[in-house]
Amino acid sequence: MSLQPQVIYCVPEQTAWIARSIFPDGNPVMQMYDELGMLFRDADFTDLFPKQGQPAAAPVRLALITLLQFWEGLTDRQVAGASRTRIDWKYLLCLGLTDPGFDHSVLSEFRTRLLAHNAERRLFDATLTIARSRSLLQADGRLPSDSTHSLGAMRAMTRLEVVTETVHHALNILATRVPDWLRGYTTPD
């Protein structure tokens, strides 16, 4: 996938209008954009993407999505769904209301690129820089976490999701090939 960096991200007018109708005072996700703007820039990630090929999902959005994913404890599939359906996420990600979102596998590919290029610190460092500029850190300037914990938690969720999907797929195959196997099964009350 190639990257065609975008310089400025703005909330589309219709997305802003609907989001403000639903959340007149905003909510924490919308406030991230309102108070901090875009935390990242596509240019921060251009070295992670080849120059030619199919256009990549915007790294700025993927970076923000990984933060939202960690914040809300969601799987990749849940995150992909939220980016399609949640107005506050569309607001933060500067997406139109009809944006179709992305395939959940894009997140795993993005995290793999970050780790392969030792670039996972970029997300953390950009967040830390903004926190310092807004005086959101304690006097000693320390934070209780780093990017390794966030990426590790998301990777664990992804693996759990893969195991769950594998078991689900195996049970569906059993149900179609050996339907008698399920006839004796009763659901627990």
mmCIF file of the C-alpha atoms, coordinates in Angstrom:
data_MODEL
# 
_entry.id   MODEL 
# 
loop_
_atom_site.group_PDB 
_atom_site.id 
_atom_site.type_symbol 
_atom_site.label_atom_id 
_atom_site.label_alt_id 
_atom_site.label_comp_id 
_atom_site.label_asym_id 
_atom_site.label_entity_id 
_atom_site.label_seq_id 
_atom_site.pdbx_PDB_ins_code 
_atom_site.Cartn_x 
_atom_site.Cartn_y 
_atom_site.Cartn_z 
_atom_site.occupancy 
_atom_site.B_iso_or_equiv 
_atom_site.pdbx_formal_charge 
_atom_site.auth_seq_id 
_atom_site.auth_comp_id 
_atom_site.auth_asym_id 
_atom_site.auth_atom_id 
_atom_site.pdbx_PDB_model_num 
ATOM 1   C CA . MET A 1 1   ? 0.000   0.000   0.000  1.00 0.00 ? 1   MET A CA 1 
ATOM 2   C CA . SER A 1 2   ? 1.271   3.450   -0.873 1.00 0.00 ? 2   SER A CA 1 
ATOM 3   C CA . LEU A 1 3   ? 0.711   6.594   1.124  1.00 0.00 ? 3   LEU A CA 1 
ATOM 4   C CA . GLN A 1 4   ? -0.639  9.822   -0.291 1.00 0.00 ? 4   GLN A CA 1 
ATOM 5   C CA . PRO A 1 5   ? -0.248  12.098  2.745  1.00 0.00 ? 5   PRO A CA 1 
ATOM 6   C CA . GLN A 1 6   ? -2.908  14.635  3.526  1.00 0.00 ? 6   GLN A CA 1 
ATOM 7   C CA . VAL A 1 7   ? -1.731  17.845  5.160  1.00 0.00 ? 7   VAL A CA 1 
ATOM 8   C CA . ILE A 1 8   ? -4.891  19.072  6.884  1.00 0.00 ? 8   ILE A CA 1 
ATOM 9   C CA . TYR A 1 9   ? -7.823  17.142  8.295  1.00 0.00 ? 9   TYR A CA 1 
ATOM 10  C CA . CYS A 1 10  ? -11.056 19.010  9.024  1.00 0.00 ? 10  CYS A CA 1 
ATOM 11  C CA . VAL A 1 11  ? -14.369 17.710  10.301 1.00 0.00 ? 11  VAL A CA 1 
ATOM 12  C CA . PRO A 1 12  ? -16.863 17.719  7.410  1.00 0.00 ? 12  PRO A CA 1 
ATOM 13  C CA . GLU A 1 13  ? -19.646 20.252  7.933  1.00 0.00 ? 13  GLU A CA 1 
ATOM 14  C CA . GLN A 1 14  ? -22.472 17.680  7.963  1.00 0.00 ? 14  GLN A CA 1 
ATOM 15  C CA . THR A 1 15  ? -20.598 15.409  10.393 1.00 0.00 ? 15  THR A CA 1 
ATOM 16  C CA . ALA A 1 16  ? -19.977 18.377  12.714 1.00 0.00 ? 16  ALA A CA 1 
ATOM 17  C CA . TRP A 1 17  ? -23.629 19.459  12.554 1.00 0.00 ? 17  TRP A CA 1 
ATOM 18  C CA . ILE A 1 18  ? -24.990 15.980  13.381 1.00 0.00 ? 18  ILE A CA 1 
ATOM 19  C CA . ALA A 1 19  ? -22.371 15.374  16.091 1.00 0.00 ? 19  ALA A CA 1 
ATOM 20  C CA . ARG A 1 20  ? -23.192 18.720  17.743 1.00 0.00 ? 20  ARG A CA 1 
ATOM 21  C CA . SER A 1 21  ? -26.916 17.921  17.528 1.00 0.00 ? 21  SER A CA 1 
ATOM 22  C CA . ILE A 1 22  ? -26.375 14.631  19.351 1.00 0.00 ? 22  ILE A CA 1 
ATOM 23  C CA . PHE A 1 23  ? -23.683 15.895  21.747 1.00 0.00 ? 23  PHE A CA 1 
ATOM 24  C CA . PRO A 1 24  ? -24.310 19.645  22.242 1.00 0.00 ? 24  PRO A CA 1 
ATOM 25  C CA . ASP A 1 25  ? -21.531 19.845  24.827 1.00 0.00 ? 25  ASP A CA 1 
ATOM 26  C CA . GLY A 1 26  ? -19.353 17.328  23.002 1.00 0.00 ? 26  GLY A CA 1 
ATOM 27  C CA . ASN A 1 27  ? -18.037 14.158  24.565 1.00 0.00 ? 27  ASN A CA 1 
ATOM 28  C CA . PRO A 1 28  ? -14.498 12.977  25.384 1.00 0.00 ? 28  PRO A CA 1 
ATOM 29  C CA . VAL A 1 29  ? -13.872 11.686  21.844 1.00 0.00 ? 29  VAL A CA 1 
ATOM 30  C CA . MET A 1 30  ? -15.044 14.909  20.211 1.00 0.00 ? 30  MET A CA 1 
ATOM 31  C CA . GLN A 1 31  ? -13.125 16.972  22.766 1.00 0.00 ? 31  GLN A CA 1 
ATOM 32  C CA . MET A 1 32  ? -9.919  15.243  21.675 1.00 0.00 ? 32  MET A CA 1 
ATOM 33  C CA . TYR A 1 33  ? -10.302 16.891  18.272 1.00 0.00 ? 33  TYR A CA 1 
ATOM 34  C CA . ASP A 1 34  ? -11.732 20.166  19.595 1.00 0.00 ? 34  ASP A CA 1 
ATOM 35  C CA . GLU A 1 35  ? -8.967  20.702  22.137 1.00 0.00 ? 35  GLU A CA 1 
ATOM 36  C CA . LEU A 1 36  ? -6.009  18.963  20.557 1.00 0.00 ? 36  LEU A CA 1 
ATOM 37  C CA . GLY A 1 37  ? -6.700  18.959  16.840 1.00 0.00 ? 37  GLY A CA 1 
ATOM 38  C CA . MET A 1 38  ? -5.085  16.113  14.968 1.00 0.00 ? 38  MET A CA 1 
ATOM 39  C CA . LEU A 1 39  ? -2.506  14.553  17.270 1.00 0.00 ? 39  LEU A CA 1 
ATOM 40  C CA . PHE A 1 40  ? -0.530  13.114  14.382 1.00 0.00 ? 40  PHE A CA 1 
ATOM 41  C CA . ARG A 1 41  ? 0.369   13.964  10.797 1.00 0.00 ? 41  ARG A CA 1 
ATOM 42  C CA . ASP A 1 42  ? 0.513   11.601  7.818  1.00 0.00 ? 42  ASP A CA 1 
ATOM 43  C CA . ALA A 1 43  ? 4.050   12.848  7.225  1.00 0.00 ? 43  ALA A CA 1 
ATOM 44  C CA . ASP A 1 44  ? 5.062   11.214  10.522 1.00 0.00 ? 44  ASP A CA 1 
ATOM 45  C CA . PHE A 1 45  ? 4.450   7.807   8.932  1.00 0.00 ? 45  PHE A CA 1 
ATOM 46  C CA . THR A 1 46  ? 5.440   8.151   5.259  1.00 0.00 ? 46  THR A CA 1 
ATOM 47  C CA . ASP A 1 47  ? 8.496   5.925   5.701  1.00 0.00 ? 47  ASP A CA 1 
ATOM 48  C CA . LEU A 1 48  ? 6.275   3.000   6.729  1.00 0.00 ? 48  LEU A CA 1 
ATOM 49  C CA . PHE A 1 49  ? 4.483   2.801   3.380  1.00 0.00 ? 49  PHE A CA 1 
ATOM 50  C CA . PRO A 1 50  ? 5.823   1.956   -0.090 1.00 0.00 ? 50  PRO A CA 1 
ATOM 51  C CA . LYS A 1 51  ? 5.810   4.674   -2.751 1.00 0.00 ? 51  LYS A CA 1 
ATOM 52  C CA . GLN A 1 52  ? 3.700   2.594   -5.178 1.00 0.00 ? 52  GLN A CA 1 
ATOM 53  C CA . GLY A 1 53  ? 0.683   0.368   -4.843 1.00 0.00 ? 53  GLY A CA 1 
ATOM 54  C CA . GLN A 1 54  ? -2.864  0.590   -3.628 1.00 0.00 ? 54  GLN A CA 1 
ATOM 55  C CA . PRO A 1 55  ? -3.540  3.714   -1.496 1.00 0.00 ? 55  PRO A CA 1 
ATOM 56  C CA . ALA A 1 56  ? -3.160  3.106   2.234  1.00 0.00 ? 56  ALA A CA 1 
ATOM 57  C CA . ALA A 1 57  ? -5.638  4.057   4.906  1.00 0.00 ? 57  ALA A CA 1 
ATOM 58  C CA . ALA A 1 58  ? -4.642  7.412   6.369  1.00 0.00 ? 58  ALA A CA 1 
ATOM 59  C CA . PRO A 1 59  ? -2.014  6.826   9.065  1.00 0.00 ? 59  PRO A CA 1 
ATOM 60  C CA . VAL A 1 60  ? -3.361  9.736   11.112 1.00 0.00 ? 60  VAL A CA 1 
ATOM 61  C CA . ARG A 1 61  ? -6.701  7.991   11.346 1.00 0.00 ? 61  ARG A CA 1 
ATOM 62  C CA . LEU A 1 62  ? -5.139  4.613   12.083 1.00 0.00 ? 62  LEU A CA 1 
ATOM 63  C CA . ALA A 1 63  ? -3.022  6.154   14.837 1.00 0.00 ? 63  ALA A CA 1 
ATOM 64  C CA . LEU A 1 64  ? -6.072  7.798   16.418 1.00 0.00 ? 64  LEU A CA 1 
ATOM 65  C CA . ILE A 1 65  ? -8.054  4.582   16.050 1.00 0.00 ? 65  ILE A CA 1 
ATOM 66  C CA . THR A 1 66  ? -5.361  2.617   17.906 1.00 0.00 ? 66  THR A CA 1 
ATOM 67  C CA . LEU A 1 67  ? -5.662  5.105   20.775 1.00 0.00 ? 67  LEU A CA 1 
ATOM 68  C CA . LEU A 1 68  ? -9.461  4.806   20.785 1.00 0.00 ? 68  LEU A CA 1 
ATOM 69  C CA . GLN A 1 69  ? -9.154  1.032   20.619 1.00 0.00 ? 69  GLN A CA 1 
ATOM 70  C CA . PHE A 1 70  ? -6.926  0.918   23.678 1.00 0.00 ? 70  PHE A CA 1 
ATOM 71  C CA . TRP A 1 71  ? -9.042  3.497   25.512 1.00 0.00 ? 71  TRP A CA 1 
ATOM 72  C CA . GLU A 1 72  ? -12.282 1.561   24.990 1.00 0.00 ? 72  GLU A CA 1 
ATOM 73  C CA . GLY A 1 73  ? -10.812 -1.975  25.059 1.00 0.00 ? 73  GLY A CA 1 
ATOM 74  C CA . LEU A 1 74  ? -12.207 -2.967  21.659 1.00 0.00 ? 74  LEU A CA 1 
ATOM 75  C CA . THR A 1 75  ? -11.202 -5.705  19.232 1.00 0.00 ? 75  THR A CA 1 
ATOM 76  C CA . ASP A 1 76  ? -10.158 -4.872  15.685 1.00 0.00 ? 76  ASP A CA 1 
ATOM 77  C CA . ARG A 1 77  ? -13.581 -5.881  14.358 1.00 0.00 ? 77  ARG A CA 1 
ATOM 78  C CA . GLN A 1 78  ? -15.356 -3.734  16.946 1.00 0.00 ? 78  GLN A CA 1 
ATOM 79  C CA . VAL A 1 79  ? -13.133 -0.779  16.065 1.00 0.00 ? 79  VAL A CA 1 
ATOM 80  C CA . ALA A 1 80  ? -13.846 -1.169  12.351 1.00 0.00 ? 80  ALA A CA 1 
ATOM 81  C CA . GLY A 1 81  ? -17.566 -1.190  13.158 1.00 0.00 ? 81  GLY A CA 1 
ATOM 82  C CA . ALA A 1 82  ? -17.293 1.835   15.436 1.00 0.00 ? 82  ALA A CA 1 
ATOM 83  C CA . SER A 1 83  ? -15.491 3.831   12.752 1.00 0.00 ? 83  SER A CA 1 
ATOM 84  C CA . ARG A 1 84  ? -18.470 3.184   10.447 1.00 0.00 ? 84  ARG A CA 1 
ATOM 85  C CA . THR A 1 85  ? -21.251 3.840   12.945 1.00 0.00 ? 85  THR A CA 1 
ATOM 86  C CA . ARG A 1 86  ? -20.167 6.164   15.728 1.00 0.00 ? 86  ARG A CA 1 
ATOM 87  C CA . ILE A 1 87  ? -20.706 9.840   14.993 1.00 0.00 ? 87  ILE A CA 1 
ATOM 88  C CA . ASP A 1 88  ? -18.210 10.963  17.636 1.00 0.00 ? 88  ASP A CA 1 
ATOM 89  C CA . TRP A 1 89  ? -15.512 8.774   16.043 1.00 0.00 ? 89  TRP A CA 1 
ATOM 90  C CA . LYS A 1 90  ? -16.324 10.160  12.585 1.00 0.00 ? 90  LYS A CA 1 
ATOM 91  C CA . TYR A 1 91  ? -15.978 13.635  14.078 1.00 0.00 ? 91  TYR A CA 1 
ATOM 92  C CA . LEU A 1 92  ? -12.540 12.904  15.575 1.00 0.00 ? 92  LEU A CA 1 
ATOM 93  C CA . LEU A 1 93  ? -11.366 11.086  12.438 1.00 0.00 ? 93  LEU A CA 1 
ATOM 94  C CA . CYS A 1 94  ? -12.693 13.876  10.151 1.00 0.00 ? 94  CYS A CA 1 
ATOM 95  C CA . LEU A 1 95  ? -14.855 11.445  8.193  1.00 0.00 ? 95  LEU A CA 1 
ATOM 96  C CA . GLY A 1 96  ? -18.062 12.072  6.297  1.00 0.00 ? 96  GLY A CA 1 
ATOM 97  C CA . LEU A 1 97  ? -21.257 10.491  7.584  1.00 0.00 ? 97  LEU A CA 1 
ATOM 98  C CA . THR A 1 98  ? -21.375 8.017   4.706  1.00 0.00 ? 98  THR A CA 1 
ATOM 99  C CA . ASP A 1 99  ? -17.718 6.953   4.950  1.00 0.00 ? 99  ASP A CA 1 
ATOM 100 C CA . PRO A 1 100 ? -17.717 3.137   4.642  1.00 0.00 ? 100 PRO A CA 1 
ATOM 101 C CA . GLY A 1 101 ? -14.843 2.646   7.082  1.00 0.00 ? 101 GLY A CA 1 
ATOM 102 C CA . PHE A 1 102 ? -12.146 0.034   6.598  1.00 0.00 ? 102 PHE A CA 1 
ATOM 103 C CA . ASP A 1 103 ? -11.520 -3.674  6.928  1.00 0.00 ? 103 ASP A CA 1 
ATOM 104 C CA . HIS A 1 104 ? -10.448 -4.678  10.423 1.00 0.00 ? 104 HIS A CA 1 
ATOM 105 C CA . SER A 1 105 ? -7.247  -6.297  9.100  1.00 0.00 ? 105 SER A CA 1 
ATOM 106 C CA . VAL A 1 106 ? -5.864  -2.826  8.289  1.00 0.00 ? 106 VAL A CA 1 
ATOM 107 C CA . LEU A 1 107 ? -5.224  -2.213  11.997 1.00 0.00 ? 107 LEU A CA 1 
ATOM 108 C CA . SER A 1 108 ? -3.095  -5.317  12.387 1.00 0.00 ? 108 SER A CA 1 
ATOM 109 C CA . GLU A 1 109 ? -1.115  -4.375  9.274  1.00 0.00 ? 109 GLU A CA 1 
ATOM 110 C CA . PHE A 1 110 ? -0.571  -0.857  10.651 1.00 0.00 ? 110 PHE A CA 1 
ATOM 111 C CA . ARG A 1 111 ? 0.638   -2.149  14.029 1.00 0.00 ? 111 ARG A CA 1 
ATOM 112 C CA . THR A 1 112 ? 2.930   -4.612  12.245 1.00 0.00 ? 112 THR A CA 1 
ATOM 113 C CA . ARG A 1 113 ? 4.428   -1.744  10.227 1.00 0.00 ? 113 ARG A CA 1 
ATOM 114 C CA . LEU A 1 114 ? 4.924   0.307   13.376 1.00 0.00 ? 114 LEU A CA 1 
ATOM 115 C CA . LEU A 1 115 ? 6.721   -2.534  15.126 1.00 0.00 ? 115 LEU A CA 1 
ATOM 116 C CA . ALA A 1 116 ? 8.750   -3.605  12.077 1.00 0.00 ? 116 ALA A CA 1 
ATOM 117 C CA . HIS A 1 117 ? 10.111  -0.064  11.699 1.00 0.00 ? 117 HIS A CA 1 
ATOM 118 C CA . ASN A 1 118 ? 10.526  0.526   15.450 1.00 0.00 ? 118 ASN A CA 1 
ATOM 119 C CA . ALA A 1 119 ? 8.044   3.357   15.040 1.00 0.00 ? 119 ALA A CA 1 
ATOM 120 C CA . GLU A 1 120 ? 5.638   2.529   17.863 1.00 0.00 ? 120 GLU A CA 1 
ATOM 121 C CA . ARG A 1 121 ? 7.210   5.317   19.943 1.00 0.00 ? 121 ARG A CA 1 
ATOM 122 C CA . ARG A 1 122 ? 5.922   7.886   17.440 1.00 0.00 ? 122 ARG A CA 1 
ATOM 123 C CA . LEU A 1 123 ? 2.365   7.491   18.714 1.00 0.00 ? 123 LEU A CA 1 
ATOM 124 C CA . PHE A 1 124 ? 3.443   7.738   22.316 1.00 0.00 ? 124 PHE A CA 1 
ATOM 125 C CA . ASP A 1 125 ? 5.894   10.598  21.768 1.00 0.00 ? 125 ASP A CA 1 
ATOM 126 C CA . ALA A 1 126 ? 3.341   12.680  19.842 1.00 0.00 ? 126 ALA A CA 1 
ATOM 127 C CA . THR A 1 127 ? 0.808   12.204  22.634 1.00 0.00 ? 127 THR A CA 1 
ATOM 128 C CA . LEU A 1 128 ? 3.438   13.006  25.261 1.00 0.00 ? 128 LEU A CA 1 
ATOM 129 C CA . THR A 1 129 ? 4.450   16.210  23.432 1.00 0.00 ? 129 THR A CA 1 
ATOM 130 C CA . ILE A 1 130 ? 0.855   17.426  23.387 1.00 0.00 ? 130 ILE A CA 1 
ATOM 131 C CA . ALA A 1 131 ? 0.368   16.488  27.043 1.00 0.00 ? 131 ALA A CA 1 
ATOM 132 C CA . ARG A 1 132 ? 3.474   18.486  27.971 1.00 0.00 ? 132 ARG A CA 1 
ATOM 133 C CA . SER A 1 133 ? 2.417   21.501  25.891 1.00 0.00 ? 133 SER A CA 1 
ATOM 134 C CA . ARG A 1 134 ? -1.000  21.484  27.606 1.00 0.00 ? 134 ARG A CA 1 
ATOM 135 C CA . SER A 1 135 ? 0.496   20.972  31.095 1.00 0.00 ? 135 SER A CA 1 
ATOM 136 C CA . LEU A 1 136 ? -1.346  17.672  31.462 1.00 0.00 ? 136 LEU A CA 1 
ATOM 137 C CA . LEU A 1 137 ? 1.607   15.898  33.094 1.00 0.00 ? 137 LEU A CA 1 
ATOM 138 C CA . GLN A 1 138 ? 2.641   15.830  36.719 1.00 0.00 ? 138 GLN A CA 1 
ATOM 139 C CA . ALA A 1 139 ? 5.461   18.119  37.773 1.00 0.00 ? 139 ALA A CA 1 
ATOM 140 C CA . ASP A 1 140 ? 8.083   15.390  37.322 1.00 0.00 ? 140 ASP A CA 1 
ATOM 141 C CA . GLY A 1 141 ? 6.938   14.850  33.714 1.00 0.00 ? 141 GLY A CA 1 
ATOM 142 C CA . ARG A 1 142 ? 6.398   11.114  34.057 1.00 0.00 ? 142 ARG A CA 1 
ATOM 143 C CA . LEU A 1 143 ? 3.545   9.046   32.722 1.00 0.00 ? 143 LEU A CA 1 
ATOM 144 C CA . PRO A 1 144 ? 2.594   5.680   34.212 1.00 0.00 ? 144 PRO A CA 1 
ATOM 145 C CA . SER A 1 145 ? 2.639   3.880   30.852 1.00 0.00 ? 145 SER A CA 1 
ATOM 146 C CA . ASP A 1 146 ? 4.306   3.739   27.466 1.00 0.00 ? 146 ASP A CA 1 
ATOM 147 C CA . SER A 1 147 ? 3.387   2.641   23.957 1.00 0.00 ? 147 SER A CA 1 
ATOM 148 C CA . THR A 1 148 ? 4.532   -0.948  24.507 1.00 0.00 ? 148 THR A CA 1 
ATOM 149 C CA . HIS A 1 149 ? 1.648   -1.654  26.885 1.00 0.00 ? 149 HIS A CA 1 
ATOM 150 C CA . SER A 1 150 ? -0.922  -0.179  24.496 1.00 0.00 ? 150 SER A CA 1 
ATOM 151 C CA . LEU A 1 151 ? 0.329   -2.113  21.467 1.00 0.00 ? 151 LEU A CA 1 
ATOM 152 C CA . GLY A 1 152 ? 0.687   -5.302  23.502 1.00 0.00 ? 152 GLY A CA 1 
ATOM 153 C CA . ALA A 1 153 ? -2.883  -5.092  24.766 1.00 0.00 ? 153 ALA A CA 1 
ATOM 154 C CA . MET A 1 154 ? -4.200  -4.546  21.225 1.00 0.00 ? 154 MET A CA 1 
ATOM 155 C CA . ARG A 1 155 ? -2.109  -7.447  19.900 1.00 0.00 ? 155 ARG A CA 1 
ATOM 156 C CA . ALA A 1 156 ? -3.507  -9.714  22.651 1.00 0.00 ? 156 ALA A CA 1 
ATOM 157 C CA . MET A 1 157 ? -7.057  -8.682  21.736 1.00 0.00 ? 157 MET A CA 1 
ATOM 158 C CA . THR A 1 158 ? -6.348  -9.431  18.097 1.00 0.00 ? 158 THR A CA 1 
ATOM 159 C CA . ARG A 1 159 ? -5.040  -12.911 18.937 1.00 0.00 ? 159 ARG A CA 1 
ATOM 160 C CA . LEU A 1 160 ? -8.069  -13.604 21.128 1.00 0.00 ? 160 LEU A CA 1 
ATOM 161 C CA . GLU A 1 161 ? -10.307 -12.475 18.305 1.00 0.00 ? 161 GLU A CA 1 
ATOM 162 C CA . VAL A 1 162 ? -8.516  -14.846 15.899 1.00 0.00 ? 162 VAL A CA 1 
ATOM 163 C CA . VAL A 1 163 ? -8.975  -17.783 18.289 1.00 0.00 ? 163 VAL A CA 1 
ATOM 164 C CA . THR A 1 164 ? -12.642 -16.922 18.773 1.00 0.00 ? 164 THR A CA 1 
ATOM 165 C CA . GLU A 1 165 ? -13.225 -16.693 15.022 1.00 0.00 ? 165 GLU A CA 1 
ATOM 166 C CA . THR A 1 166 ? -11.401 -19.998 14.467 1.00 0.00 ? 166 THR A CA 1 
ATOM 167 C CA . VAL A 1 167 ? -13.578 -21.813 17.021 1.00 0.00 ? 167 VAL A CA 1 
ATOM 168 C CA . HIS A 1 168 ? -16.686 -20.182 15.542 1.00 0.00 ? 168 HIS A CA 1 
ATOM 169 C CA . HIS A 1 169 ? -15.679 -21.303 12.045 1.00 0.00 ? 169 HIS A CA 1 
ATOM 170 C CA . ALA A 1 170 ? -14.940 -24.871 13.225 1.00 0.00 ? 170 ALA A CA 1 
ATOM 171 C CA . LEU A 1 171 ? -18.325 -25.106 14.954 1.00 0.00 ? 171 LEU A CA 1 
ATOM 172 C CA . ASN A 1 172 ? -20.102 -23.876 11.818 1.00 0.00 ? 172 ASN A CA 1 
ATOM 173 C CA . ILE A 1 173 ? -18.355 -26.536 9.734  1.00 0.00 ? 173 ILE A CA 1 
ATOM 174 C CA . LEU A 1 174 ? -19.283 -29.219 12.267 1.00 0.00 ? 174 LEU A CA 1 
ATOM 175 C CA . ALA A 1 175 ? -22.886 -28.031 12.266 1.00 0.00 ? 175 ALA A CA 1 
ATOM 176 C CA . THR A 1 176 ? -23.140 -28.372 8.484  1.00 0.00 ? 176 THR A CA 1 
ATOM 177 C CA . ARG A 1 177 ? -21.191 -31.614 8.087  1.00 0.00 ? 177 ARG A CA 1 
ATOM 178 C CA . VAL A 1 178 ? -22.323 -33.462 11.220 1.00 0.00 ? 178 VAL A CA 1 
ATOM 179 C CA . PRO A 1 179 ? -25.705 -31.959 12.114 1.00 0.00 ? 179 PRO A CA 1 
ATOM 180 C CA . ASP A 1 180 ? -26.549 -34.876 14.423 1.00 0.00 ? 180 ASP A CA 1 
ATOM 181 C CA . TRP A 1 181 ? -23.734 -33.746 16.684 1.00 0.00 ? 181 TRP A CA 1 
ATOM 182 C CA . LEU A 1 182 ? -25.732 -30.612 17.603 1.00 0.00 ? 182 LEU A CA 1 
ATOM 183 C CA . ARG A 1 183 ? -29.124 -32.287 18.060 1.00 0.00 ? 183 ARG A CA 1 
ATOM 184 C CA . GLY A 1 184 ? -28.234 -33.489 21.552 1.00 0.00 ? 184 GLY A CA 1 
ATOM 185 C CA . TYR A 1 185 ? -26.912 -30.101 22.650 1.00 0.00 ? 185 TYR A CA 1 
ATOM 186 C CA . THR A 1 186 ? -29.011 -27.965 24.964 1.00 0.00 ? 186 THR A CA 1 
ATOM 187 C CA . THR A 1 187 ? -28.184 -24.427 25.930 1.00 0.00 ? 187 THR A CA 1 
ATOM 188 C CA . PRO A 1 188 ? -27.449 -23.705 29.603 1.00 0.00 ? 188 PRO A CA 1 
ATOM 189 C CA . ASP A 1 189 ? -30.120 -21.683 31.410 1.00 0.00 ? 189 ASP A CA 1 
# 
